[in-house]
Structure formats: C-alpha cells, structure tokens
C-alpha cells in the first residue's frame, strides 16, 4: 500500500476512534456508563487499526524503504495522535462521571 493510501487509512480509523471517544463522554454524562465503556472499547479498537497502519510505515522505513513525507501524511499522524489523546481523556472523564453518579 502506498503512503497516501496509508495516510487515508490513518485518518479514517483515527476519526472513528475520536468520534467513539467523544460519544462515550456524552453517554457518561447521561449516566449510561455501560454504553460509555462500550464506546471507549470501540475507540481503542479503531485506534488500534490506525496504529497498525502507522506500524507498516515504521517497519518499511526500518527496512530501508524510505516513505515520502507529505502534508497528507503529517495530517494523518496529527489525527492519530490527537485521537489517542481524546480517547485517553474521555476515559478519565467517564470515570469522573461515574464517581459523580452520572450528574
């Protein structure tokens, strides 16, 4: 798979993960903790898929196959890192809502 296609896969799965994480916060806000946990799990799975594509790029470079770095790839990496941060923060926010009893 070429670099641009990998970048699009990174964007796709990162966006899915971020959306699930944000939805988890909304569910926790409503007191739907079981659904919030399911959404956090989905977010982790989607980010795992994105990470697998990122790993392909890293492995190719480690094998001496240089990847062209273009703005699309930089954008994709930014999406992944931001989505991972959102997922981590969403997990913390869900826990806070649990402690507050869904208020």
C-alpha positions in Angstrom: 0.0 0.0 0.0 1.4 3.4 -0.9 2.0 6.2 1.6 -1.1 8.2 0.6 -3.4 5.3 1.0 -1.9 4.5 4.4 -2.5 8.2 5.3 -6.1 7.9 4.4 -6.5 4.8 6.5 -4.9 6.6 9.4 -7.3 9.4 9.0 -10.3 7.1 8.7 -9.6 4.9 11.7 -8.4 7.8 13.9 -11.6 9.8 13.1 -13.7 6.7 14.0 -11.8 6.4 17.3 -12.1 10.0 18.2 -15.9 10.0 17.4 -16.5 7.0 19.6 -14.5 8.6 22.5 -16.5 11.8 22.2 -19.7 9.8 22.1 -18.6 7.9 25.3 -18.4 11.2 27.1 -21.9 12.1 26.2 -23.2 8.7 27.2 -21.4 9.0 30.6 -22.9 12.5 31.0 -26.3 10.9 30.7 -25.4 8.2 33.2 -25.2 5.4 30.5 -21.9 4.0 31.8 -22.2 0.6 30.2 -22.6 2.2 26.8 -19.8 4.7 27.5 -17.5 1.8 28.3 -18.5 0.0 25.0 -17.7 3.2 23.1 -14.3 3.5 24.7 -13.6 0.0 23.7 -14.7 0.7 20.2 -12.4 3.8 20.2 -9.5 1.7 21.3 -10.2 -0.9 18.6 -10.4 1.8 15.9 -7.2 3.5 17.1 -5.5 0.1 17.1 -6.4 -0.3 13.4 -4.9 3.1 12.7 -1.8 2.2 14.8 -1.3 -0.9 12.6 -1.1 1.2 9.5 1.4 3.5 11.3 3.4 0.5 12.2 3.6 -0.5 8.5 5.2 2.8 7.7 7.7 2.5 10.6 8.6 -1.1 9.6 9.1 -0.1 6.0 11.4 2.7 7.0 13.3 0.4 9.4 13.8 -2.0 6.4 15.4 0.8 4.4 12.3 1.7 2.3 12.0 5.4 2.6 8.5 6.9 2.8 7.9 10.3 1.2 6.7 12.6 3.9 4.0 14.9 2.6 1.4 17.1 4.1 -1.2 14.4 3.9 0.9 12.0 6.0 1.7 14.8 8.5 -2.1 15.5 8.7 -2.8 11.8 9.2 -0.2 11.5 12.0 -1.7 14.6 13.7 -5.2 13.0 13.5 -3.9 9.8 15.1 -2.1 11.5 18.0 -5.0 13.8 18.7 -7.5 11.0 18.6 -5.3 9.0 21.0 -5.3 11.9 23.4 -9.0 12.4 23.1 -9.6 8.7 23.9 -7.3 8.9 27.0 -9.1 12.0 28.3 -12.5 10.5 27.5 -11.7 7.5 29.7 -10.8 9.9 32.5 -14.0 11.9 32.0 -16.1 8.8 32.0 -14.5 7.8 35.3 -15.2 11.2 36.8 -18.9 11.0 35.8 -19.1 7.6 37.4 -17.7 9.0 40.7 -20.2 11.8 40.5 -23.1 9.3 39.9 -24.0 10.5 36.4 -24.8 14.0 37.4 
